[in-house]
Amino acid sequence: MENYNIALLGCGTVGSGTAKIISEFSAALSERSGKKINISKIVDLRPMAAAKKAGVDISLFVNPKEELSKEEASAAIKEVLADKSIDLVVETIGGDGDYIKNIHESVLKAGKNLVTANKSLLAKTGKSLFETAKENNKSIGFEAAVCGAIPIIKGLTECFTGDDILSVYGIMNGTSNFILSNMSSRGISFEEALKEAQRLGYAEADPSLDINGGDAANKLKILIQMIYGVDARSITIGVNGIDVIKPVDVAFAKQINSVIKLICYAKREGNKLYAAVRPMMLHKDIFLADINGATNAVRLINKYSGENILVGQGAGMEETGSAIVSDIVKIARGDKQRSSIAWQECEIKPFEEHAMNFNIILKSKDMPGVTGAAAKAIGDENVNIFTIGPNFHEGEFAYFSIVTETATLNQINRAVAKMRELKPGAFEKDVKVFPIIK
């Protein structure tokens, strides 16, 4: 059987998971790919610790010692690129700066296929990396970059190529979903839920990218690029995080039989595309409303095949490693689909112009006429009110919610500004506007 040699650049959590699966599953992988898949070289800043974590022989590491300097690591990577026996390189170093970008390009130009979980860099480089792959007749595998173990990229490149995907939305960040799920089920604050996530390993010491929506936005850009052929570099997405969510918001969601989730949302209407990453309220009848913990889920609405939902673990050593190994096997047996995207022109419109139902949560001084002023301001924008929820009192303040019929976020924002004009000093700055999916 022909050998298929790979090199790992980075052997931390994801890299060691990849090495572990290849080692344990070697015979089956060879049967599925038609080639004997071997790890022939590994580069890591701490070779000895990485070898122990991954359970691989230290001799596989380029310059195997306790710790490498950046210069030594760069020299080791150059050795990998110069090795003509290596067929594919797996990059799990991370980062989206020029250093990593140059590594990706150099791998492809050296005549090697590339597999990566680097969502940040893929979102940043967009079309350019795929053009480099095409010019060098090489493949890029990036299943692990979006929702870990969920085969969403495979679905888009193989299963739905005969369909027209009208919209995609989902839960694409496990940390934020764990936090929001616990706020809902246990009635705890954001701060308490975040500490619990960090204690259990679901959140990093610095969870910024997870809770501010940045991580999810990178994944959504990659999906938009795959589905609609829009260069990720040209995609502007409105992003709102979950750190502003309070127990009172969760309570108002429950009043309308809904839950709050951080949603990646994209919908095409003709040649216009609306996209956002923000907390939304999902009605309990929606399947994704029951996706809790660190689980991810993606819902596709297709013109011909209707609704399709993919659910699975979005992160983890073995979960992400399995997605990387899946790409290795597919490329080893000659699959080059991942490098082919039908690039198109599509107008990215502001999400504020997209029509949806909304739940507006207002905090005001507990005084007469406040609800009336809010209702009038919304009516002046030609927006119908579906329901006005009961108040929650907090000292001299009251929280209340207004659920609207179909409107745009621009209309809602203008209505909120008008409320302040009608009742000066009554409304606090703490206004939340949640799109509703039902």
Phi, psi and omega per residue, in radians:
M1 nan 2.384 -3.120
E2 -1.161 2.429 3.093
N3 -1.366 2.549 3.019
Y4 -2.269 1.877 -2.987
N5 -1.700 2.329 3.124
I6 -2.155 2.740 3.050
A7 -2.154 2.473 3.084
L8 -1.839 2.144 3.006
L9 -1.789 1.785 -3.029
G10 1.754 2.167 -3.133
C11 -2.346 0.871 3.067
G12 -1.531 -2.351 -3.083
T13 -1.070 -0.951 -3.088
V14 -1.267 -0.735 3.140
G15 -1.083 -0.729 3.138
S16 -1.208 -0.595 3.057
G17 -1.103 -0.694 3.104
T18 -1.107 -0.826 -3.136
A19 -1.082 -0.695 -3.127
K20 -1.091 -0.786 -3.113
I21 -1.158 -0.757 3.136
I22 -1.075 -0.689 -3.139
S23 -1.192 -0.802 -3.063
E24 -1.322 -0.475 -2.964
F25 -1.998 0.371 -2.970
S26 -0.952 -0.850 -3.068
A27 -1.104 -0.776 -3.131
A28 -1.162 -0.667 3.137
L29 -1.130 -0.687 3.111
S30 -1.132 -0.708 3.129
E31 -1.118 -0.702 -3.085
R32 -1.327 -0.535 -3.101
S33 -1.669 -0.357 -3.075
G34 1.387 0.140 3.129
K35 -2.440 2.686 3.114
K36 -1.482 1.894 -3.082
I37 -1.455 2.130 -3.105
N38 -2.172 2.444 2.917
I39 -1.526 1.981 -3.063
S40 -1.808 -0.421 3.116
K41 -2.597 2.540 3.073
I42 -2.348 2.391 3.050
V43 -2.094 2.227 3.085
D44 -2.652 2.625 -3.132
L45 -1.164 -0.462 -3.138
R46 -2.218 1.348 -3.021
P47 -0.976 -0.777 -3.047
M48 -1.178 -0.762 3.109
A49 -1.160 -0.691 -3.134
A50 -1.158 -0.692 3.132
A51 -1.086 -0.713 3.131
K52 -1.162 -0.752 -3.113
K53 -1.152 -0.721 -3.085
A54 -1.460 -0.268 -3.109
G55 1.233 0.626 -3.141
V56 -2.073 2.820 -3.107
D57 -1.219 2.357 -3.120
I58 -1.070 -0.408 -3.113
S59 -1.165 -0.294 3.114
L60 -1.285 -0.305 -3.074
F61 -1.447 2.390 3.030
V62 -1.320 2.196 -3.083
N63 1.033 1.131 -3.042
P64 -1.327 1.752 3.078
K65 -2.582 -3.007 -3.039
E66 -1.078 -0.868 -3.082
E67 -2.658 2.453 3.124
L68 -1.815 2.515 2.979
S69 -1.333 2.937 3.113
K70 -1.078 -0.639 3.132
E71 -1.160 -0.711 3.121
E72 -1.179 -0.661 3.112
A73 -1.141 -0.707 3.112
S74 -1.116 -0.691 3.104
A75 -1.137 -0.654 3.126
A76 -1.151 -0.684 3.111
I77 -1.147 -0.693 3.099
K78 -1.085 -0.629 3.096
E79 -1.116 -0.698 3.097
V80 -1.098 -0.799 -3.103
L81 -1.118 -0.548 -3.112
A82 -1.436 -0.231 -3.090
D83 -1.378 1.866 -3.070
K84 -1.235 -0.238 3.141
S85 -1.404 -0.223 -3.112
I86 -1.500 2.190 -3.083
D87 -1.622 -0.518 -3.014
L88 -2.590 2.489 3.116
V89 -2.068 2.304 3.053
V90 -1.809 2.115 3.124
E91 -1.832 2.046 3.067
T92 -2.235 0.432 -3.134
I93 -1.239 -0.730 -3.118
G94 1.560 3.045 -3.108
G95 1.643 2.759 -3.114
D96 -2.282 0.389 3.117
G97 -1.426 -3.131 -3.105
D98 -1.074 -0.568 -3.113
Y99 -1.040 -0.868 -3.127
I100 -1.249 -0.668 3.096
K101 -1.016 -0.764 3.134
N102 -1.137 -0.605 3.091
I103 -1.105 -0.818 3.127
H104 -0.999 -0.855 -3.113
E105 -1.134 -0.689 -3.120
S106 -1.160 -0.644 3.099
V107 -1.033 -0.853 -3.107
L108 -1.174 -0.721 -3.133
K109 -1.217 -0.397 3.094
A110 -1.423 0.054 3.096
G111 1.441 0.461 -3.140
K112 -2.066 2.550 3.046
N113 -1.313 2.765 -3.061
L114 -2.225 2.348 2.987
V115 -2.205 2.314 -3.088
T116 -2.559 2.687 3.013
A117 -1.912 0.260 -2.977
N118 -1.453 1.436 -3.094
K119 -1.113 -0.645 -3.102
S120 -1.096 -0.786 -3.133
L121 -1.236 -0.693 3.123
L122 -1.077 -0.691 3.116
A123 -1.198 -0.558 -3.087
K124 -1.404 -0.669 -3.079
T125 -1.526 -0.430 3.052
G126 0.948 -2.250 -3.016
K127 -1.116 -0.529 -2.969
S128 -1.052 -0.724 -3.110
L129 -1.174 -0.643 3.121
F130 -1.197 -0.590 3.081
E131 -1.169 -0.680 3.085
T132 -1.089 -0.731 3.111
A133 -1.089 -0.757 -3.122
K134 -1.143 -0.727 3.138
E135 -1.080 -0.529 -3.099
N136 -1.812 0.161 3.105
N137 0.960 0.761 -3.136
K138 -2.179 2.889 -3.074
S139 -1.928 2.653 3.014
I140 -2.074 2.188 3.032
G141 -1.872 2.250 -3.092
F142 -2.515 0.521 3.102
E143 -0.942 -0.684 -3.064
A144 -1.246 -0.210 -3.089
A145 -1.327 -0.388 -3.082
V146 -2.190 1.927 3.040
C147 1.096 0.563 2.947
G148 0.873 -1.931 -3.012
A149 -1.406 -0.108 3.112
I150 -1.353 2.169 -3.090
P151 -1.395 0.992 -3.080
I152 -1.257 -0.662 3.141
I153 -1.175 -0.743 3.067
K154 -1.022 -0.753 3.125
G155 -1.037 -0.747 -3.099
L156 -1.252 -0.640 -3.066
T157 -1.521 -0.257 -3.093
E158 -2.200 -0.937 -2.954
C159 -1.361 -0.500 -3.057
F160 -1.994 0.336 3.141
T161 -1.199 -0.326 3.103
G162 -1.719 0.305 -3.097
D163 -2.288 2.934 3.109
D164 -1.968 1.912 -3.095
I165 -1.443 2.004 -3.066
L166 -1.450 -0.638 3.127
S167 -2.709 2.722 3.064
V168 -2.449 2.322 2.991
Y169 -2.644 2.769 -3.121
G170 3.107 3.137 3.079
I171 -1.711 1.914 -2.995
M172 -2.115 0.235 3.057
N173 -2.406 1.986 -3.058
G174 -1.182 -0.616 -3.128
T175 -1.087 -0.862 -3.127
S176 -1.131 -0.635 -3.135
N177 -1.213 -0.640 3.073
F178 -1.074 -0.776 -3.118
I179 -1.119 -0.870 -3.104
L180 -1.160 -0.632 3.106
S181 -1.083 -0.740 -3.137
N182 -1.253 -0.604 3.056
M183 -1.079 -0.666 -3.109
S184 -1.316 -0.806 -3.031
S185 -1.373 -0.515 -3.045
R186 -1.942 -0.121 3.116
G187 1.182 0.524 -3.106
I188 -1.750 2.943 -3.113
S189 -1.387 2.919 3.077
F190 -1.028 -0.780 -3.091
E191 -1.077 -0.729 3.123
E192 -1.163 -0.721 -3.132
A193 -1.172 -0.643 3.110
L194 -1.141 -0.769 3.114
K195 -1.057 -0.683 3.109
E196 -1.130 -0.729 3.122
A197 -1.101 -0.695 3.119
Q198 -1.195 -0.690 3.140
R199 -1.098 -0.643 -3.096
L200 -1.570 -0.033 3.101
G201 1.519 0.180 3.113
Y202 -1.488 -0.264 3.135
A203 -2.285 2.504 3.107
E204 -1.282 2.909 3.053
A205 -1.031 -0.682 2.997
D206 -1.906 1.711 -3.035
P207 -1.587 0.268 -2.968
S208 -0.875 -0.911 -3.062
L209 -1.104 -0.498 3.131
D210 -1.344 -0.784 -3.029
I211 -1.509 -0.339 3.125
N212 -1.613 0.007 3.085
G213 1.554 -0.051 -3.087
G214 -1.112 -0.758 3.123
D215 -1.088 -0.805 3.140
A216 -1.118 -0.639 -3.134
A217 -1.117 -0.682 3.093
N218 -1.070 -0.732 3.127
K219 -1.135 -0.726 -3.134
L220 -1.138 -0.682 3.104
K221 -1.052 -0.721 3.123
I222 -1.110 -0.744 3.138
L223 -1.150 -0.724 3.107
I224 -1.073 -0.722 3.109
Q225 -1.073 -0.743 -3.123
M226 -1.217 -0.737 -3.032
I227 -1.389 -0.820 -2.985
Y228 -1.879 0.004 3.062
G229 1.189 0.472 3.135
V230 -1.707 2.231 3.125
D231 -0.986 2.155 -3.087
A232 -0.992 -0.491 -3.127
R233 -1.156 -0.393 -3.093
S234 -1.706 0.014 -3.059
I235 -1.562 2.114 3.044
T236 -1.884 2.134 -3.097
I237 -2.093 2.284 3.004
G238 -1.248 2.223 -3.054
V239 -2.175 2.223 3.029
N240 -2.233 2.387 -3.094
G241 -1.629 -2.984 -3.063
I242 -1.878 -0.020 -3.057
D243 -1.198 -0.201 3.126
V244 -1.635 -0.072 -3.088
I245 -1.281 2.315 -3.140
K246 -2.080 2.808 3.102
P247 -0.944 -0.555 3.138
V248 -1.147 -0.588 3.089
D249 -1.152 -0.719 3.100
V250 -1.089 -0.693 3.141
A251 -1.134 -0.715 3.111
F252 -1.169 -0.586 3.072
A253 -1.095 -0.739 -3.137
K254 -1.119 -0.531 3.126
Q255 -1.065 -0.531 3.132
I256 -1.868 0.457 3.069
N257 0.994 0.797 -3.090
S258 -2.343 2.956 3.038
V259 -2.281 2.766 3.114
I260 -1.698 2.265 3.076
K261 -2.331 2.590 2.984
L262 -1.400 1.981 -2.999
I263 -1.953 2.308 2.913
C264 -1.583 2.164 -2.960
Y265 -2.336 2.272 3.030
A266 -2.523 2.314 3.133
K267 -2.465 2.304 3.101
R268 -1.748 2.323 3.047
E269 -2.220 1.774 -3.019
G270 1.158 -2.162 3.110
N271 -1.724 0.183 -3.124
K272 -1.846 2.454 -3.115
L273 -2.197 2.246 3.101
Y274 -1.946 2.305 -3.094
A275 -2.531 2.561 3.111
A276 -2.830 2.730 2.926
V277 -2.161 2.017 -3.096
R278 -2.895 2.794 3.043
P279 -1.132 2.309 3.096
M280 -2.301 2.796 3.069
M281 -1.732 2.181 3.124
L282 -1.888 2.196 3.102
H283 -1.128 2.533 -3.072
K284 -1.048 -0.331 3.089
D285 -1.284 -0.302 3.127
I286 -1.383 2.289 -3.090
F287 -0.955 -0.724 -3.071
L288 -1.134 -0.325 3.121
A289 -1.126 -0.428 -3.127
D290 -1.674 0.163 3.086
I291 -1.511 1.911 -3.033
N292 -2.082 3.062 -3.131
G293 1.187 -2.563 -3.096
A294 -1.596 0.201 -3.106
T295 -1.253 2.546 3.054
N296 -1.867 2.736 3.071
A297 -2.707 2.468 3.135
V298 -2.233 2.312 3.134
R299 -2.012 2.173 3.085
L300 -1.891 2.358 3.009
I301 -1.949 2.028 -3.021
N302 -1.970 2.643 -3.103
K303 -1.130 -0.695 -3.021
Y304 -1.846 -0.711 -3.066
S305 -1.661 -0.009 3.071
G306 1.341 -2.429 -3.047
E307 -1.598 2.371 3.032
N308 -2.359 2.358 -3.117
I309 -2.200 2.297 3.085
L310 -2.040 2.290 -3.061
V311 -2.285 2.461 3.078
G312 3.066 -3.042 -3.138
Q313 -1.398 2.302 -3.048
G314 -1.644 -0.090 -3.108
A315 -2.766 3.060 3.132
G316 2.127 2.689 -3.075
M317 -1.021 -0.961 -3.075
E318 -1.399 -0.587 3.140
E319 -1.096 -0.863 3.124
T320 -1.226 -0.656 3.096
G321 -1.034 -0.662 -3.133
S322 -1.138 -0.623 3.105
A323 -1.184 -0.676 3.100
I324 -1.126 -0.793 -3.135
V325 -1.114 -0.641 3.081
S326 -1.026 -0.746 3.092
D327 -1.128 -0.712 3.132
I328 -1.027 -0.813 -3.123
V329 -1.084 -0.798 -3.101
K330 -1.111 -0.741 -3.136
I331 -1.230 -0.653 3.131
A332 -1.053 -0.566 3.139
R333 -1.619 0.169 2.959
G334 1.787 0.207 -3.140
D335 -1.389 2.124 3.132
K336 -2.084 0.289 -3.061
Q337 -1.116 -0.529 -3.035
R338 -1.126 -0.352 -3.116
S339 -1.612 0.010 -3.090
S340 -1.951 2.018 3.095
I341 -2.221 2.358 3.093
A342 -1.421 1.631 -3.076
W343 -1.200 2.371 -3.084
Q344 -2.388 2.882 3.007
E345 -1.705 2.175 3.141
C346 -2.497 2.292 -3.086
E347 -1.426 2.048 3.097
I348 -1.449 1.959 -3.101
K349 -1.700 2.650 3.087
P350 -1.060 2.371 3.124
F351 -1.048 -0.452 -3.139
E352 -1.084 -0.289 3.141
E353 -1.674 -0.016 -3.085
H354 -1.516 2.317 -3.082
A355 -1.500 2.211 3.091
M356 -2.614 3.066 2.927
N357 -1.520 2.628 -3.110
F358 -2.338 2.659 2.960
N359 -2.027 1.998 -3.121
I360 -1.724 2.128 3.125
I361 -1.887 2.062 -3.027
L362 -1.992 2.521 3.023
K363 -2.064 2.187 -3.085
S364 -2.465 2.913 2.999
K365 -1.181 2.477 -3.082
D366 -1.355 1.512 -3.056
M367 -2.535 2.759 -3.120
P368 -1.128 2.619 3.008
G369 1.528 -0.110 -3.078
V370 -1.195 -0.845 -3.129
T371 -1.090 -0.699 3.122
G372 -1.098 -0.713 3.126
A373 -1.124 -0.712 3.130
A374 -1.126 -0.766 -3.132
A375 -1.133 -0.707 3.134
K376 -1.126 -0.749 -3.122
A377 -1.082 -0.691 3.126
I378 -1.211 -0.737 3.108
G379 -1.092 -0.623 3.121
D380 -1.116 -0.340 3.087
E381 -1.622 0.210 -3.129
N382 1.038 0.642 3.101
V383 -1.950 2.252 3.104
N384 -1.444 2.512 3.094
I385 -1.686 2.249 3.107
F386 -1.456 -0.812 3.127
T387 -2.791 2.672 3.014
I388 -2.028 2.127 -3.047
G389 -1.389 2.843 3.091
P390 -1.189 2.774 -3.078
N391 -1.414 2.639 2.867
F392 -2.010 2.227 -3.070
H393 -1.737 2.499 3.129
E394 -2.505 1.591 -3.087
G395 1.103 -2.190 -3.138
E396 -1.463 0.021 -3.094
F397 -1.924 2.758 3.068
A398 -2.329 2.433 3.016
Y399 -1.792 2.399 2.987
F400 -2.571 2.765 -3.082
S401 -2.128 2.629 3.074
I402 -2.238 2.089 3.090
V403 -1.689 2.190 -3.079
T404 -1.771 2.814 2.902
E405 -1.344 -2.974 -3.060
T406 -1.017 2.284 3.130
A407 -2.736 3.030 3.008
T408 -1.810 2.771 3.111
L409 -1.124 -0.544 3.066
N410 -1.058 -0.756 3.105
Q411 -1.092 -0.743 -3.124
I412 -1.130 -0.756 -3.135
N413 -1.103 -0.697 3.096
R414 -1.150 -0.654 3.129
A415 -1.119 -0.714 3.126
V416 -1.105 -0.716 3.097
A417 -1.102 -0.678 3.138
K418 -1.163 -0.614 3.101
M419 -0.997 -0.751 -3.108
R420 -1.151 -0.568 3.105
E421 -1.238 -0.706 -3.101
L422 -1.243 -0.537 -3.092
K423 -2.369 1.286 -3.070
P424 -0.990 2.327 3.079
G425 1.396 -0.077 -3.072
A426 -1.469 -0.661 -3.027
F427 -1.688 2.320 3.078
E428 -1.352 2.867 3.111
K429 -1.210 -0.354 -3.057
D430 -1.307 1.291 3.103
V431 -1.905 2.238 3.111
K432 -1.979 2.388 3.086
V433 -2.177 2.005 -3.106
F434 -1.935 2.070 2.940
P435 -1.066 2.576 -3.127
I436 -1.987 2.290 3.027
I437 -1.942 2.154 -3.110
K438 -2.476 nan nan
